[in-house]
Amino acid sequence: MTWSTRDGVQLYYEEAGDGSPPLLLIHGGGCDHTAFGPQVAHFRAKHRVVAVELRGHGKSDAPIQEYTIPGFAADLAWLCERLGLQQPVLIGHSLGGRIAIELAAQAPQLPAAVVIVESTILPLSSGTDIPPLAAMLREPGYQEAAREFFERTLFLPTDDPVCKAHLVQQMVGMPQHVLASAFANTFAWDGETAAAACTVPLLLISGATVTNDLTRLRQLCPQIVHGQTVGAGHFNQLEVPDQVNAMIERFLAVSLLHRAAEASPACSDCASDTG
């Protein structure tokens, strides 16, 4: 078990494997590092893989405070420096994908690339049920409201029922002050500004339902690549890991090779200019 302490707050993470580029795995709201278990098992053979637990989640400390996407991103920027993660690929699921985009916007030189799995950056719908739910999450019956919302919106009828039950219980069991704050601040987050500031290679992996305005997202991030898994809901990285892993693997091979090729002529020009 490994923690790093930032300003008195212990942040938990697990590390495996070796190799470049390193991968920083960022779970979704209410989950923990095990939400990327199949990805750790797959990518550790060729990469250094760090799976974090966000402030307020899992084994990390949960102080009484506001939980915002910029705040989570700042924690991870600090952790990358602390662990010596040079040009990591940020891989985030759900809330973790929003954090990855925000981190790429805050620190453009930090990531080599970003992968967002089932993350809504620019929503297609207005989400009219979000404000009432955000208010209910601050009330005594918050767990029932959260359970109904998660079961209704995050899963397909064909998703594994044991996995579903575990994930829902994990999400509704998180500290109320963390759940309520993170939920409200997530939907108040300015995804458009963050997306416009993301300049690194970007892969979006959607589940059965595409929730992003892809037309607008492509206008803001012309480098984006979009893939969609078959036969899985919001937790497609757990339900169909082979599909998700194959997309990430191919994206890294193509996008990072292309990026290296673009950099090479510039280096050659610099060398020739200096004689």
HUBELJO-V642996 format. One record per residue. RES is the residue in three letters. SS is DSSP state (H for helix, E for strand, L for the rest). PHI is phi in degrees with one decimal (NA if undefined). NEAR is the number of other C-alpha atoms within 8 Angstrom. Layout:
BEGIN
res = {RES/RES}
ss = {SS/SS}
phi = {PHI/PHI}
near = {NEAR/NEAR}
END
This chain:
BEGIN
res = {MET/THR/TRP/SER/THR/ARG/ASP/GLY/VAL/GLN/LEU/TYR/TYR/GLU/GLU/ALA/GLY/ASP/GLY/SER/PRO/PRO/LEU/LEU/LEU/ILE/HIS/GLY/GLY/GLY/CYS/ASP/HIS/THR/ALA/PHE/GLY/PRO/GLN/VAL/ALA/HIS/PHE/ARG/ALA/LYS/HIS/ARG/VAL/VAL/ALA/VAL/GLU/LEU/ARG/GLY/HIS/GLY/LYS/SER/ASP/ALA/PRO/ILE/GLN/GLU/TYR/THR/ILE/PRO/GLY/PHE/ALA/ALA/ASP/LEU/ALA/TRP/LEU/CYS/GLU/ARG/LEU/GLY/LEU/GLN/GLN/PRO/VAL/LEU/ILE/GLY/HIS/SER/LEU/GLY/GLY/ARG/ILE/ALA/ILE/GLU/LEU/ALA/ALA/GLN/ALA/PRO/GLN/LEU/PRO/ALA/ALA/VAL/VAL/ILE/VAL/GLU/SER/THR/ILE/LEU/PRO/LEU/SER/SER/GLY/THR/ASP/ILE/PRO/PRO/LEU/ALA/ALA/MET/LEU/ARG/GLU/PRO/GLY/TYR/GLN/GLU/ALA/ALA/ARG/GLU/PHE/PHE/GLU/ARG/THR/LEU/PHE/LEU/PRO/THR/ASP/ASP/PRO/VAL/CYS/LYS/ALA/HIS/LEU/VAL/GLN/GLN/MET/VAL/GLY/MET/PRO/GLN/HIS/VAL/LEU/ALA/SER/ALA/PHE/ALA/ASN/THR/PHE/ALA/TRP/ASP/GLY/GLU/THR/ALA/ALA/ALA/ALA/CYS/THR/VAL/PRO/LEU/LEU/LEU/ILE/SER/GLY/ALA/THR/VAL/THR/ASN/ASP/LEU/THR/ARG/LEU/ARG/GLN/LEU/CYS/PRO/GLN/ILE/VAL/HIS/GLY/GLN/THR/VAL/GLY/ALA/GLY/HIS/PHE/ASN/GLN/LEU/GLU/VAL/PRO/ASP/GLN/VAL/ASN/ALA/MET/ILE/GLU/ARG/PHE/LEU/ALA/VAL/SER/LEU/LEU/HIS/ARG/ALA/ALA/GLU/ALA/SER/PRO/ALA/CYS/SER/ASP/CYS/ALA/SER/ASP/THR/GLY}
ss = {L/E/E/E/E/E/L/L/E/E/E/E/E/E/E/E/L/L/L/L/L/L/E/E/E/E/L/L/L/L/L/L/H/H/H/H/H/H/H/H/H/H/H/L/L/L/L/L/E/E/E/E/L/L/L/L/L/L/L/L/L/L/L/L/L/L/L/L/H/H/H/H/H/H/H/H/H/H/H/H/H/H/H/L/L/L/L/L/E/E/E/E/E/L/H/H/H/H/H/H/H/H/H/H/H/H/L/L/L/L/L/L/E/E/E/E/E/L/L/L/L/L/E/L/L/L/L/L/L/H/H/H/H/H/H/H/L/L/L/L/L/H/H/H/H/H/H/H/H/H/H/H/H/L/L/L/L/L/L/L/H/H/H/H/H/H/H/H/H/H/H/H/L/L/L/H/H/H/H/H/H/H/H/H/H/H/H/H/L/L/H/H/H/H/H/H/H/L/L/L/E/E/E/E/E/E/L/L/L/L/L/E/L/H/H/H/H/H/H/H/L/L/L/E/E/E/E/E/L/L/L/L/L/L/L/H/H/H/H/L/H/H/H/H/H/H/H/H/H/H/H/H/H/H/H/H/H/H/H/H/H/H/H/H/H/H/H/H/H/H/H/H/H/L/L}
phi = {NA/-132.6/-125.6/-123.7/-108.2/-114.5/50.4/84.3/-106.2/-81.9/-112.8/-93.1/-153.3/-126.6/-130.5/-152.4/74.4/-155.3/126.9/-112.8/-73.3/-69.1/-115.5/-108.4/-97.9/-121.9/-72.1/-88.4/-62.0/80.7/-103.9/-145.5/-63.1/-70.2/-64.4/-115.8/-52.4/-64.5/-74.9/-59.7/-60.8/-79.6/-88.2/-64.7/-66.6/-126.2/-134.4/-76.5/-119.8/-118.3/-106.9/-92.9/-121.8/-61.5/-49.6/86.7/-124.3/54.7/-88.6/-71.3/-65.0/-129.1/-65.2/-74.6/-171.3/-82.5/-113.0/-118.8/-64.3/-60.1/-66.0/-60.0/-62.8/-63.1/-57.6/-73.5/-61.0/-62.7/-65.8/-59.6/-65.6/-62.4/-91.9/68.7/-81.3/-90.9/48.8/-71.7/-90.3/-88.0/-121.3/-124.2/-107.4/56.3/-52.6/-61.6/-68.9/-64.1/-63.0/-61.8/-63.0/-62.3/-65.1/-64.0/-75.2/-68.3/-132.3/-58.7/-86.4/-76.1/-87.5/-82.3/-166.2/-131.6/-121.3/-118.8/-111.5/52.6/-115.0/-92.1/-93.7/-124.2/-66.3/-72.8/-108.7/-79.3/63.9/-66.7/-87.0/-71.4/-58.1/-61.0/-66.5/-57.9/-69.3/-66.2/-69.0/-97.5/-99.8/-57.9/-90.4/-62.0/-66.0/-65.3/-64.7/-65.1/-60.4/-60.0/-65.3/-65.3/-65.7/-78.4/-108.2/-107.0/-132.9/-96.6/-59.2/-89.1/-65.7/-60.0/-67.3/-68.5/-62.2/-59.2/-60.7/-64.1/-66.0/-62.7/-62.8/-64.1/-69.6/-75.8/-87.9/-73.6/-55.0/-58.4/-64.6/-75.2/-58.6/-64.5/-69.0/-62.6/-63.5/-62.8/-72.8/-63.4/-84.5/-96.4/-68.9/-89.9/-68.9/-64.6/-65.0/-64.8/-63.0/-64.1/-90.5/-86.3/-113.1/-84.5/-53.3/-136.7/-117.4/-111.3/-111.3/-94.7/-89.6/-63.7/-117.7/-80.9/-104.3/-96.9/-78.7/-66.9/-62.4/-67.7/-63.6/-69.4/-65.6/-78.8/-127.5/-62.7/-84.3/-68.5/-117.8/-117.0/-129.2/-137.8/-82.5/-112.7/80.6/-150.6/-89.2/-64.5/-99.3/-66.0/-68.3/-97.6/-75.3/-131.7/-61.0/-61.9/-65.2/-64.8/-62.0/-64.6/-64.0/-63.6/-60.9/-68.2/-59.7/-63.4/-61.1/-80.8/-70.2/-74.1/-64.9/-63.8/-65.0/-65.3/-66.2/-66.4/-75.0/-61.9/-59.3/-62.7/-65.3/-63.4/-62.8/-61.6/-66.6/-70.2/-65.6/-85.8/78.6}
near = {5/6/9/8/8/8/4/5/11/11/15/14/12/10/8/9/11/11/8/7/11/15/12/12/13/17/17/13/12/11/13/12/15/6/10/12/9/9/10/11/8/8/10/12/8/9/13/14/15/12/13/14/15/13/12/10/14/10/7/14/10/10/6/6/5/7/10/10/13/9/8/12/12/9/10/9/11/8/9/10/8/7/6/6/9/9/10/13/13/14/15/18/13/14/12/15/17/15/14/16/12/13/14/16/11/6/9/12/7/10/14/13/11/15/15/17/13/14/14/9/9/11/9/7/5/5/5/5/6/8/8/7/10/11/8/10/15/10/7/5/8/11/9/7/11/11/11/8/8/10/9/7/6/9/13/7/4/6/11/7/6/6/8/10/8/8/9/11/9/10/10/10/8/10/8/9/9/13/12/11/11/13/10/10/11/10/7/6/7/6/9/9/7/11/14/9/9/11/9/11/11/11/13/13/13/14/15/11/6/7/9/10/9/7/6/8/13/10/7/9/11/7/9/11/7/8/9/9/13/7/8/15/13/9/11/13/13/10/10/12/11/6/8/12/11/8/9/10/8/8/10/9/8/8/9/12/9/8/8/8/8/8/8/8/8/8/8/8/8/8/8/7/6/5/4}
END
